[in-house]
Amino acid sequence: MEIREILAHNLRMHRLAQGLSQEELAHRAGIDRTYVSALERSVYAAGI
C-alpha cells in the first residue's frame, strides 16, 4: 500500500468517525470539497 493510499484511508476513517461530510471537512480546513474527495480517492498526494 502506498503512502497516499494510507493517507486516503486514514483521512476518510477519521472524517467519518467525527461525523463530518466532505463539505464540512473542506470548510473547516479552508480547502475545496473536490480536493477532499480527490485525496480520499488517492487521486492526489497531499501537499504539506
N, C-alpha and C positions, 0 to 999 in steps of 0.2 A: 504494500500500500504506500503510495506516495504521500509526501508531506501535505500537499494541497488536498488530497482526499481525506486525510486525517483531520485537517482543519475544517473541511466542509462538514464532515460528520459531527465533530465537536460543536461547531457553530450551531448547526441545526438542533442537536440534542439540548444544548444549553438554552437556546431560544425557546424551544417547546417547553422545557422544564419551567421556564419563567412565565409561560403562558403568553408569550409575545407573538404577534404576527410579524411577517417580514416588514410590513409597512411601519409598524410601531418601532421595531428594532432600528430600521433605517432612519426614522425620525429622530430617535434618541441619539444615534451615532452621527447624525448630520451627513448621511450619505443617501444615495438613491435606492429605492426598493429593488430596482432591477440589478443593482450591484450585489445586494444581499442574496438575491436569487442566484446570480451567477456564481458567487462564492460557494453557496450550498450545493451547486451542481458541479463544482470543480472546473468551471469554465475559465476562471482567472485564479491566479495565485494572489493572495492578499499582499498589498504593499504595506510596509511598516514605516 
